[in-house]
């Protein structure tokens, strides 16, 4: 019989573990759930860690399991946090001590043929010292539960164990090398790529096949071309197994002067990503994994993501392959190296990660050190040896916070937290490692300047500028730095030793719901796919000391900006190439909000108007303690234009603060090739809008449920965010869906996001209500 792979993700049962569960199961005390699953739903902040740090019992009943004598039946778990023991009909079938890599367990000896079979999984979220990633208290949560998909596999004697496709010199030749591992040294293998096909006899369990792919197309960041490789395993002219893997031809090299993709020197700009979500931890299906990639690539515009600090979902990697997003993937851990058991689990995790993911063209490096751990020569010689044996094509890296540490990998990867706002963004390479070593920065910023989306505007702007300064320094073409990966993509849950008092690390350029902070535009403004003009200010004088708008930062990829105030042209502003010479798109810094207004409205000469602006700025900073020079100039100009001191003061308020006047109307026009590409009006009005967006309105209820995210913003009539609104959003659902999280939410900085998940097929409706606004979204589940 041909191998059967059957998803078993619906109709599981879960409850808090009791010793009696090892003997008798009473489903009346269980909750029915689908996989992926976090066994309880928790609040967005103020979590109870005791709920995670305990055991849970999962139960599944295998019905109508029809298989013939001589076949093998396996259970395959894609991810269970953190430890798991598997029982079949109350018999212990296996154990897994890693929360981030797959486990495959033979259950044939424990099955009752032609009867229902009870699968029981005891899952532990207890953080034990020598079970990676734990040992020390880590800066993230491991959560708990069967959080990735589960499959039943029925195998009849002959099986394809693994397929490994690689190309050693894709810039020189057209060879595609395919290693197929089979369970037996018998039969024949047929490999096909499009119209190209080759059949070979199996004489060993490892069979090597070479194909020539003429006129091949390379995989790169902008055109991620993929090939489907089909492998069929036949014995006695009967097909027993068939696999399909995707592959991309690309050449990656980290050298002393930087990173090369297909022979082209490229600076890598990226972000670190945890795989966690509000309310459900790690337990999110394919749709959510895909969307995170889309946010990274399409919205933030980055080139690389680091799967900190553990192997990520294969769905995430699949999407990275499709979108052209590079991945640095690493073994579980955080600063701690444990005993021999810890190291053995690390070796196994590394092997499992590489064997699972080595066909993904997006994966450009294996992280073979425990994040920020001390040097350990024997341990890391072994991890490098394992990686190079299983995958000689990709380089290894070892993420460290040590300068000049022992270098055993192919790339020196370092977390550089040297930037504190008033110094260089990155350390010179020579201070970290030898100039001859390939070098990649794998973290920066993060805990150095944690920033909430509802912090003051001044802090949010500084947060964004700190990211931009590092990106700028990284892009220096002569520094020998291959790239820099910022910390981090979004805010995440953590232990009390880290983060804020609500157990959230506010280190992200997005908030925990994937809604952007100003810092997100440090990255988004550096791409050329979509026009960007983000003004990092609400232009409200009440947010500034003394009501003084000293400086406004605009992140943009346009050529220049024209600014108007109350319909009066102020000035034209250009990217600041002087301070940011290495950025493709430097920010625009606006320091003049008077422009030609004094000349046009007050009929001053241009030279006099410039003097008045300088005096006004001095008054704003120093009050009545301005210099004698400015005092004398002020007296002269008041006399020249026949203005009393009272009229002069009124003029100051009119142009510098706007106190007592109508709300000003600012209009920003962004130009590309001398044509207006974007325009943005910032002013106060009383219109109140609730905007709800999603990247799709179709859900796919297949091997497991699907999820869908709605991004919600509150804006005025000019599309300006109501950043200080704390209104409550009420959510009503109808149809075959469930809401992830509570039905009432409080807006954070005028925005939030809501996830739903499918529980069947059909049509569903979601109603979002806030104040007098009601937005209805309809979704089809297929």
C-alpha positions in Angstrom: 0.0 0.0 0.0 1.1 3.6 -0.6 2.1 5.6 2.4 -0.9 7.4 4.1 -0.4 10.8 5.8 -3.6 11.8 7.7 -3.9 15.1 9.6 -5.5 14.5 13.0 -6.0 18.1 14.3 -9.7 18.2 15.0 -11.6 16.9 18.1 -9.0 16.7 20.7 -9.7 17.0 24.4 -7.6 18.8 27.1 -7.6 19.6 30.8 -5.1 20.2 33.6 -3.2 17.0 34.3 -4.1 14.6 37.1 -2.3 11.4 38.0 -5.6 9.6 37.5 -5.4 10.5 33.8 -2.7 7.8 33.4 -5.2 5.2 34.2 -8.8 6.3 33.3 -10.0 9.2 31.1 -13.4 10.8 31.9 -14.0 13.2 29.0 -16.7 15.0 31.0 -14.0 17.0 32.7 -12.2 17.8 29.4 -12.6 20.7 27.0 -12.9 19.9 23.3 -10.3 21.7 21.2 -8.6 21.7 17.8 -4.8 21.7 17.2 -2.8 24.0 17.2 -3.8 24.6 20.8 -2.8 26.6 23.9 -4.8 24.8 26.7 -6.1 28.0 28.2 -6.6 31.5 26.8 -4.7 34.1 28.7 -4.9 37.9 29.0 -2.8 40.1 26.7 -0.8 41.3 29.8 -0.6 40.5 33.5 -0.3 36.8 32.8 -0.3 34.0 35.4 2.9 32.1 34.8 1.7 29.3 37.1 -0.9 28.4 34.4 1.9 27.8 32.0 4.3 26.0 34.4 2.2 22.9 34.9 1.1 19.8 33.0 -1.9 19.2 30.7 -3.5 16.1 29.4 -4.5 15.8 25.8 -6.7 13.0 24.5 -7.5 11.9 21.0 -9.5 8.9 19.8 -8.4 7.1 16.6 -11.5 5.7 15.0 -11.7 3.3 12.0 -8.0 2.8 11.8 -7.9 0.2 9.0 -4.4 -1.1 8.3 -3.0 -4.5 7.1 -0.5 -6.7 8.9 3.1 -5.7 8.5 2.6 -1.9 8.2 4.0 0.6 10.6 1.9 3.4 12.1 3.4 6.6 13.4 2.3 9.8 15.1 4.1 12.9 14.0 4.0 16.0 16.2 5.3 19.2 14.5 5.7 21.0 17.8 4.8 20.5 21.5 5.8 22.9 24.3 7.8 22.1 26.2 8.0 18.3 27.1 5.7 15.5 26.1 5.0 11.9 26.9 2.8 9.9 24.5 0.6 7.0 25.5 -1.4 4.7 23.3 -4.1 2.7 25.0 -2.4 3.6 28.3 1.0 2.2 27.2 3.9 4.6 27.1 5.0 5.0 23.4 7.5 7.8 23.5 8.9 11.0 24.9 10.1 14.3 23.5 12.2 16.9 25.3 12.3 19.7 22.8 9.5 22.2 22.3 10.6 23.4 18.9 11.4 20.4 16.7 9.2 17.5 15.3 8.8 14.1 16.9 7.8 11.0 15.1 6.8 8.0 17.3 6.1 4.4 16.2 2.8 3.4 17.8 2.1 0.1 16.0 3.0 -2.2 19.0 0.4 -0.4 21.2 -2.6 -0.4 18.8 -5.7 -2.4 19.0 -6.7 -3.4 15.4 -10.3 -2.9 14.4 -11.0 -1.0 17.6 -10.9 2.6 18.7 -7.5 3.6 20.0 -6.9 6.2 22.7 -4.0 8.6 22.2 -2.9 10.4 25.3 -0.3 13.2 25.4 0.9 14.5 28.7 2.3 17.9 28.0 4.5 19.8 30.5 5.2 23.6 30.5 7.5 23.3 33.5 10.8 25.0 32.8 13.4 22.4 33.8 17.1 23.4 34.0 18.6 21.1 31.5 15.8 21.0 28.9 16.6 23.7 26.3 15.9 26.6 26.1 15.8 26.7 29.9 18.4 26.7 32.6 18.7 30.4 33.2 15.5 32.5 33.2 15.1 33.3 29.6 13.8 36.6 28.0 10.7 35.0 26.5 8.0 32.4 27.4 7.9 28.8 26.2 4.1 28.6 26.8 2.6 25.1 26.8 0.5 22.9 24.6 0.4 21.0 21.3 0.9 24.2 19.3 1.7 22.8 15.9 -0.1 20.2 13.7 -0.3 16.5 14.3 -0.3 13.7 11.7 -0.9 10.0 11.5 1.3 8.1 9.1 0.8 4.6 7.9 3.8 3.1 6.2 4.0 -0.2 4.3 7.7 -1.4 4.5 9.2 1.0 1.9 9.4 4.7 2.7 11.2 7.8 1.7 12.9 9.0 4.9 14.3 12.3 3.6 15.0 14.2 0.4 17.9 16.6 0.3 18.3 18.8 -2.8 21.3 21.1 -3.3 23.3 22.8 -5.9 27.0 23.3 -5.1 27.9 25.8 -7.8 24.7 27.3 -9.3 26.5 30.2 -10.8 28.8 27.9 -12.8 26.7 24.9 -13.8 23.1 23.6 -14.0 23.5 20.6 -11.7 20.8 19.8 -9.2 21.9 17.2 -6.7 19.3 15.1 -4.9 20.0 12.8 -2.1 17.1 10.4 -1.3 17.1 8.4 1.9 14.9 5.3 1.9 14.0 2.8 4.5 15.3 -0.1 2.4 18.0 -0.7 -0.2 15.6 -2.0 -2.8 13.4 -0.8 -5.7 13.7 2.3 -7.8 13.4 6.1 -7.5 11.9 8.4 -10.1 12.8 12.1 -9.7 11.2 14.7 -11.9 11.5 18.5 -12.1 8.9 19.8 -14.6 9.6 17.9 -17.9 12.9 16.5 -16.7 12.8 13.0 -15.3 15.3 10.4 -14.2 14.8 6.9 -12.8 17.5 5.0 -10.9 17.8 1.7 -9.0 18.1 1.8 -5.2 21.1 -0.2 -4.1 21.8 1.6 -0.8 19.5 3.5 1.6 21.1 6.7 0.4 20.7 7.3 -3.3 22.3 10.2 -5.1 20.7 11.6 -8.3 21.9 14.4 -10.5 19.8 16.4 -12.9 20.7 19.2 -15.3 18.2 22.1 -15.2 18.9 24.0 -18.4 18.1 27.7 -18.5 17.4 27.6 -14.8 16.1 30.7 -13.0 17.9 31.8 -9.8 16.1 32.4 -6.5 16.7 35.9 -5.2 15.1 38.5 -2.9 13.0 40.2 -5.6 12.3 37.1 -7.8 12.2 34.1 -5.5 11.8 31.4 -8.2 11.0 27.9 -6.9 11.2 24.5 -8.5 9.0 21.5 -7.5 10.9 18.3 -7.1 8.8 15.1 -7.2 10.2 11.9 -5.9 8.5 8.5 -6.4 9.6 5.3 -4.7 8.6 2.1 -6.4 9.3 -1.5 -5.4 8.2 -4.4 -7.7 6.5 -1.7 -9.9 4.3 -0.7 -7.0 4.4 2.9 -5.6 4.9 2.9 -1.9 5.8 6.5 -1.3 5.9 9.9 -3.0 7.4 13.2 -1.8 7.5 16.7 -3.2 10.0 19.3 -2.1 10.5 22.8 -3.3 13.9 24.1 -4.2 15.5 27.3 -5.3 18.9 27.8 -7.0 20.9 30.5 -5.3 24.4 31.0 -4.2 25.1 32.5 -0.8 28.4 33.5 0.6 29.5 35.5 3.7 32.9 37.0 3.1 35.1 39.4 4.9 33.6 42.3 3.0 30.0 41.3 3.4 27.2 39.0 2.1 26.9 37.9 -1.5 23.7 36.5 -3.0 24.2 35.1 -6.5 27.5 36.9 -6.8 26.0 40.3 -5.8 27.2 42.1 -2.7 24.1 43.0 -0.6 23.6 44.7 2.8 21.2 42.7 4.9 18.6 44.6 6.9 16.3 42.6 9.1 14.5 41.9 12.3 14.3 39.2 14.9 11.0 37.4 15.4 9.4 35.4 18.2 6.6 33.0 17.1 4.2 34.2 19.8 0.7 35.8 19.6 -1.7 37.4 22.1 -4.1 35.1 24.0 -2.7 31.8 22.5 1.1 32.0 22.7 2.6 29.8 20.1 -0.6 28.2 18.9 -1.3 29.7 15.6 -1.8 27.9 12.2 -0.5 28.5 8.7 -2.5 31.7 8.0 -0.9 33.6 10.9 2.6 32.3 10.1 2.2 33.4 6.5 0.9 36.9 7.5 4.0 37.5 9.7 6.2 36.9 6.7 4.0 39.2 4.6 4.4 41.9 7.2 8.2 41.5 7.3 8.6 41.5 3.5 5.8 43.6 2.1 5.2 46.1 4.9 8.5 46.5 6.7 10.5 45.7 3.6 13.3 43.8 5.3 15.7 41.2 3.7 16.3 38.8 6.5 14.6 37.5 9.7 16.2 35.6 12.6 14.0 32.9 14.2 15.0 33.9 17.6 15.7 31.7 19.6 14.6 28.4 18.2 13.4 26.7 15.0 10.3 28.3 13.5 7.2 26.8 11.8 7.7 25.2 8.4 4.7 27.3 7.3 6.7 30.4 8.1 9.7 29.1 6.1 7.4 28.1 3.2 6.2 31.7 3.0 9.8 33.0 3.2 10.7 30.8 0.3 7.8 32.3 -1.7 8.4 35.9 -0.8 12.2 36.1 -1.0 12.9 36.6 2.7 16.2 35.2 4.1 16.2 33.3 7.4 18.8 32.8 10.1 17.5 29.7 11.9 19.0 28.6 15.2 18.8 26.0 18.0 16.8 26.6 21.2 18.5 28.3 24.1 19.3 31.6 25.8 22.7 32.3 27.6 22.8 28.9 29.4 24.7 25.8 28.6 23.7 22.8 30.8 24.8 19.3 31.5 25.3 16.4 29.1 21.6 15.9 28.8 21.2 19.5 27.7 23.9 19.2 25.1 22.5 15.9 23.8 19.1 17.5 23.3 20.8 20.4 21.6 22.5 18.0 19.2 19.3 16.3 18.4 17.4 19.6 18.0 20.1 20.8 15.6 19.9 17.6 13.5 16.2 17.7 13.4 16.1 21.4 12.4 18.6 20.9 9.6 17.1 17.7 8.2 13.6 19.3 8.3 14.6 22.7 6.8 17.7 22.3 4.5 15.6 22.3 1.3 14.3 25.9 2.0 16.2 28.4 -0.2 15.3 31.1 2.3 17.5 29.6 5.0 20.9 31.2 4.6 22.6 30.3 7.9 22.4 27.8 10.8 22.7 29.2 14.3 24.7 26.5 16.1 25.4 28.3 19.4 23.0 28.8 22.3 22.1 32.5 22.1 24.6 34.7 24.0 26.2 31.7 25.7 29.8 31.6 26.8 32.5 29.9 24.8 32.5 26.1 25.0 35.0 24.6 22.5 34.0 20.9 22.6 30.2 21.7 22.5 30.5 24.1 19.6 33.0 22.1 17.6 30.4 19.3 17.7 27.5 21.5 16.7 29.5 22.9 13.8 30.5 19.4 12.7 26.9 18.2 12.8 25.7 21.2 10.7 28.5 20.9 8.1 27.9 17.1 7.8 24.2 17.4 7.3 24.4 20.5 5.1 27.8 21.4 3.6 26.2 24.2 1.5 25.2 26.6 4.2 27.4 28.5 6.6 27.1 28.4 10.4 26.9 31.3 12.8 27.0 31.5 16.6 25.0 34.3 18.1 27.1 35.8 20.9 27.4 39.0 23.0 31.1 38.5 23.4 33.7 40.4 21.4 36.8 38.6 20.2 35.4 35.3 21.4 36.5 31.9 20.1 35.5 31.7 16.5 34.5 28.2 15.3 31.8 29.0 12.9 31.8 30.4 9.3 30.3 33.8 10.3 31.0 35.8 13.4 27.5 36.8 14.5 27.2 39.3 17.3 24.6 41.2 19.3 25.7 44.9 19.3 23.9 46.9 21.9 26.4 49.8 21.9 24.1 52.5 20.5 22.7 54.7 23.3 21.3 57.6 21.1 24.3 60.0 21.0 27.0 57.7 19.6 27.7 55.6 16.5 25.0 53.0 15.7 27.4 50.1 15.6 30.9 49.2 16.9 33.6 49.1 14.3 34.1 45.5 13.1 37.7 45.4 14.4 36.5 46.0 18.0 34.3 42.8 17.7 36.2 40.4 15.6 39.1 40.1 13.1 38.7 42.1 9.8 39.2 38.8 7.9 36.1 37.2 9.5 32.7 37.4 7.8 30.6 39.4 10.3 26.8 39.9 10.9 25.1 41.9 13.6 22.2 39.8 14.9 20.6 42.1 17.5 20.6 45.8 18.3 18.4 48.3 20.2 15.8 46.2 22.0 16.2 46.5 25.7 18.4 49.6 25.3 15.3 51.8 24.6 12.0 49.9 25.1 9.1 51.9 23.7 5.4 51.5 24.0 3.0 52.5 21.2 1.4 54.9 23.8 4.6 56.5 25.0 5.2 60.2 24.5 5.8 61.3 20.9 9.3 62.4 21.8 10.2 58.8 22.9 8.6 57.1 20.0 10.5 59.4 17.6 13.8 58.7 19.3 13.0 54.9 19.2 12.6 55.2 15.5 15.7 57.2 15.0 17.8 54.7 17.0 16.8 52.0 14.6 17.5 54.3 11.6 20.9 55.2 12.9 22.0 51.6 13.2 20.6 50.8 9.7 22.6 53.8 8.4 25.9 52.7 10.0 25.4 49.1 8.8 25.0 50.3 5.2 28.4 51.9 5.2 29.9 50.1 2.1 33.4 50.0 3.6 32.8 48.6 7.1 32.9 44.9 6.4 29.5 44.3 8.1 27.2 41.9 6.1 24.1 43.3 7.7 22.2 43.9 10.9 19.1 42.3 12.4 17.2 44.5 14.8 15.5 43.5 18.0 12.7 43.0 17.4 9.8 42.6 15.0 7.1 43.0 17.7 6.5 43.2 21.5 6.4 39.8 23.2 5.6 38.1 26.5 8.5 37.4 28.9 9.4 36.5 32.5 9.2 39.1 35.3 13.0 39.5 35.3 12.6 41.3 31.9 10.3 43.7 30.2 7.7 45.9 31.9 5.6 45.0 34.9 2.9 43.5 32.7 5.2 40.7 31.5 5.6 42.3 28.0 8.9 43.3 26.5 8.2 46.5 24.5 11.1 46.0 22.2 9.2 45.7 18.9 8.9 48.1 16.0 5.4 46.7 16.0 3.2 46.2 19.1 2.1 42.7 20.2 -0.8 42.9 17.8 1.5 43.6 14.8 0.4 47.2 14.7 3.1 49.7 13.7 5.0 52.1 16.0 7.0 54.9 14.4 10.1 52.7 14.4 8.4 50.4 11.8 8.9 53.1 9.2 12.7 53.2 9.8 12.6 49.9 7.8 9.6 50.6 5.5 11.0 53.8 4.2 14.1 52.1 2.9 12.3 50.0 0.3 11.2 51.0 -3.2 8.2 48.9 -3.9 5.6 51.2 -2.4 5.8 55.0 -1.7 6.2 56.0 1.9 5.8 59.3 3.6 5.3 58.9 7.4 5.3 62.1 9.4 6.5 61.2 12.9 4.3 63.8 14.7 0.7 64.7 15.3 1.8 68.3 15.1 0.0 69.0 18.4 2.0 71.7 20.3 0.7 70.3 23.6 3.1 67.3 23.1 6.1 69.7 23.1 7.7 71.7 25.9 6.7 75.3 25.6 4.6 74.4 22.7 7.7 74.6 20.5 7.7 72.4 17.4 11.5 72.4 17.1 11.9 69.5 14.7 9.7 67.1 12.8 11.1 63.9 11.3 9.6 62.4 8.1 10.5 58.9 7.0 10.1 58.7 3.2 11.4 57.1 0.1 10.3 60.1 -2.0 12.5 62.8 -3.6 11.3 65.8 -1.6 8.4 67.3 0.4 6.5 70.6 0.2 4.9 71.8 3.4 1.9 74.2 3.6 0.4 75.7 6.7 -3.1 77.1 6.6 -2.8 77.1 2.8 0.5 79.2 2.9 3.6 77.6 1.3 6.3 77.1 4.0 9.2 75.5 2.2 10.5 72.5 0.2 12.5 70.0 2.2 14.9 67.3 1.0 16.3 64.1 2.5 19.1 64.7 5.0 22.0 63.1 3.0 24.6 65.0 5.1 23.9 63.2 8.3 22.8 59.9 6.6 25.0 59.5 3.6 24.8 55.7 3.6 21.0 55.4 3.6 19.2 54.9 0.3 16.4 57.1 1.6 17.5 59.4 4.4 14.9 61.0 6.6 13.6 64.5 6.0 14.2 66.8 9.0 11.9 69.8 9.1 12.9 72.7 11.4 11.1 75.6 9.8 7.3 75.9 10.2 7.1 79.6 9.3 8.8 79.6 6.0 7.6 82.5 3.8 4.6 83.3 6.0 6.1 86.3 7.6 7.1 87.7 4.2 3.8 87.0 2.6 1.3 87.6 5.4 3.1 90.3 7.3 4.8 91.9 4.3 8.3 91.7 5.7 11.4 91.7 3.7 12.9 88.2 3.3 16.0 89.1 5.2 14.0 90.6 8.1 11.7 87.6 8.1 14.6 85.3 8.7 15.9 87.4 11.6 12.4 87.4 13.2 12.3 83.6 12.9 15.7 83.3 14.6 14.5 85.7 17.4 11.3 83.7 17.9 13.3 80.4 18.2 15.5 82.0 20.8 12.5 83.3 22.8 11.0 79.8 22.7 14.1 78.2 24.2 15.3 81.0 26.6 12.2 83.0 27.3 13.0 86.7 28.1 16.6 85.8 28.6 17.5 86.2 25.0 20.9 87.6 24.0 21.5 91.4 23.8 22.0 91.0 20.0 18.5 89.5 19.6 17.0 92.1 21.9 18.4 95.0 19.9 17.3 93.4 16.6 13.8 92.9 18.0 13.5 96.5 19.0 14.7 97.7 15.6 12.3 95.4 13.7 9.3 96.4 15.8 10.0 100.0 15.1 10.6 99.4 11.4 7.3 97.7 10.9 5.5 100.0 13.3 4.5 97.2 15.8 3.9 97.6 19.5 5.4 95.1 21.9 1.9 93.7 22.4 1.6 93.2 18.7 5.0 91.6 18.6 4.0 89.2 21.3 0.8 88.3 19.4 2.9 87.7 16.3 5.1 85.3 18.2 2.1 83.3 19.5 0.6 83.3 16.0 3.6 81.7 14.3 5.4 79.8 17.1 2.6 78.3 19.2 -0.7 78.9 17.7 -2.1 79.4 21.2 -5.6 80.9 21.0 -5.9 80.5 17.3 -7.9 78.0 15.2 -6.3 74.6 14.8 -3.6 74.8 12.1 -3.9 72.8 8.9 -0.6 71.3 7.8 -0.4 69.8 4.3 2.6 67.6 3.3 3.1 66.8 -0.4 5.6 64.2 -1.3 7.1 64.3 -4.8 8.7 61.7 -7.0 10.2 62.7 -10.3 8.6 66.1 -9.7 5.1 64.6 -9.5 3.0 64.5 -6.3 3.1 60.9 -5.2 1.6 61.2 -1.7 -0.1 63.9 0.3 -1.0 64.1 4.0 -3.1 66.6 5.8 -2.6 66.9 9.6 -5.2 68.9 11.5 -7.8 68.6 14.2 -11.4 67.8 13.2 -14.3 66.2 15.0 -14.9 63.3 12.5 -14.5 59.9 14.1 -13.8 56.8 11.9 -13.2 53.2 12.6 -11.2 51.6 9.9 -11.0 47.8 9.7 -8.6 46.1 7.3 -7.5 42.5 6.6 -5.2 41.0 4.0 -7.9 38.6 2.8 -11.5 37.7 3.4 -11.3 34.0 2.6 -10.3 31.3 5.2 -9.2 27.8 4.5 -10.5 25.1 6.8 -8.4 22.2 5.7 -5.8 20.0 7.6 -6.6 22.2 10.6 -8.4 25.5 11.2 -7.4 28.8 9.7 -6.9 32.2 11.4 -7.4 35.7 10.1 -6.3 39.1 11.5 -8.2 42.4 11.3 -6.2 45.6 11.9 -8.4 48.4 13.4 -7.6 52.1 13.6 -9.5 55.1 14.9 -8.9 58.2 12.8 -10.3 61.7 12.1 -11.5 62.9 8.7 -7.9 63.5 7.6 -6.9 60.0 8.4 -4.9 61.1 11.4 -4.7 58.4 14.1 -6.5 59.2 17.4 -3.3 58.2 19.4 -4.8 59.0 22.8 -8.2 57.3 22.5 -8.9 54.6 25.0 -12.3 53.6 23.8 -13.6 50.0 24.0 -14.1 48.0 20.9 -17.0 45.5 21.0 -16.8 42.5 18.7 -19.7 40.3 17.6 -19.3 37.1 15.5 -21.7 35.0 13.5 -21.1 31.8 11.6 -18.5 29.1 11.7 -15.8 31.1 13.5 -14.5 31.8 16.9 -12.9 34.9 18.3 -9.4 34.7 19.7 -9.4 36.7 22.9 -12.2 38.6 24.7 -15.2 40.2 23.0 -14.4 43.7 24.3 -11.0 45.3 23.8 -9.4 48.6 24.8 -7.7 50.5 22.0 -4.0 51.1 22.5 -2.7 54.3 20.9 -5.8 54.4 18.8 -5.3 51.0 17.2 -5.4 47.3 17.8 -5.8 44.0 16.0 -8.2 41.1 16.3 -7.8 37.4 15.2 -10.6 35.0 14.4 -10.3 31.3 13.7 -12.5 28.9 11.6 -14.5 26.1 13.2 -16.2 24.9 10.0 -17.0 26.0 6.4 -19.5 28.6 5.3 -20.0 32.3 5.6 -19.3 34.3 8.7 -19.8 37.9 9.8 -17.9 40.0 12.2 -19.3 43.3 13.6 -16.9 45.8 15.1 -18.5 48.5 17.2 -17.0 51.6 18.9 -18.9 54.8 19.8 -21.5 55.3 17.0 -19.3 53.4 14.5 -20.2 49.9 13.3 -18.1 48.1 10.7 -19.2 44.7 9.4 -16.8 42.3 7.6 -18.0 39.2 5.9 -15.7 36.2 5.5 -16.0 33.0 3.5 -14.6 29.8 4.9 -13.8 27.1 2.4 
